[in-house]
Amino acid sequence: MSEQTNSQAPKSPVTWSLPLFEVSGIPIRVHFTFFLFLAWIGLGHGGMSGVVWVGFITSIFACVLLHELGHALVAKRNGIQTRHITLYPIGGVAMLDGKPKPRQELAIALAGPMVNLVIAAVLTPIVLILYGRIDLSTNLETKGGFVCSLLVANLTLGLFNLIPAFPMDGGRVLRAVLNLKRSDRSATQIAAGVGQALAIGLGFVAAYYGSVILFIVAAFVFLGAGQELTATVTRSFLEGHNVSDAMQTQFRTITSGASMDHAAQMLIEGSQHDFPVVVGEEVIGLLTRNAIAKGLAMDGATGFVAGHMVREFKRADPSLPLEGAVELFSDGDPAPILVMTEDQLVGMLTSENLSEFIMLEHARSRSHKG
Ligand SMILES: [Zn+2]
């Protein structure tokens, strides 16, 4: 039920999600566990009841999709693109490209829950006509029960997401409001703190009633709040720094005509995993550790570097803000970024460099405090 900014640690390149269609240029995907969930619901109920349930769950997810589109379209109006929307059995995620300003975040965060409240408002007269009244504990398979249950689900989605705590949309609303006066980090710490306190409270309630579902929700809220906090604190350490502040300048290159045996030797000799491939002064590719292993397996020791390097490597200017560099890693490809001015290789940035940079900035910020 949330929008995420894409500036977190590298993710696995395997997405396990099926692309469905595009809305306004935004790819909509469904995670494969969602289909397992549908099958489980359908088979669990069996027969006609199973069909009704599968229809109901699908309808709810259509509403979740509209919720995420609410976030994405308002983001788009504020000049922020959405990389994709993915639906999971526990909800949807709209992956935004870039970080909105507080006022923009406020509008984007509110848009999702508002969509569900509008759907609930539209369904209300239909339920009143079919059912005569709004029954919150309605049975799905009774007359008018389907629409009434959908109304209740949308009301729940809208209100639950407005709880002012991370990782709910309300947490973003709270952060955005606090962010008008406070720093990003301090605003997130408060919103995440509220989220974790709420999750602990919810955990006790779940234990008291022995409710597994409530316990899962509590765990989801607790972990989500922690993740958001980590991402924001991490980002705050990168702010104001460029690629040139974190890149390594001591590294070795390899010539395209070198043998794979030579490449293997270079890999063993030092701690460097990936080697820029050069012809004279010109950089023409990148030889990764995986490529060395694969190359040796395919062609043996006598193969050449040129046959196994990647020509499409990631490159960045030394003046690129570090937050932008993090995004270059977010496609899941762990290969380092070659730092180049024009065509001149001046450095290399690996995800380990970034982690070390964050660790050192963290240590420095502590020494200022003490
Ligand atoms: Zn949301």
Residues whose N, C-alpha, C, O or C-beta is under 5 A from the ligand:
A	BS01	ZN	M1 S2 E3 G112 D169
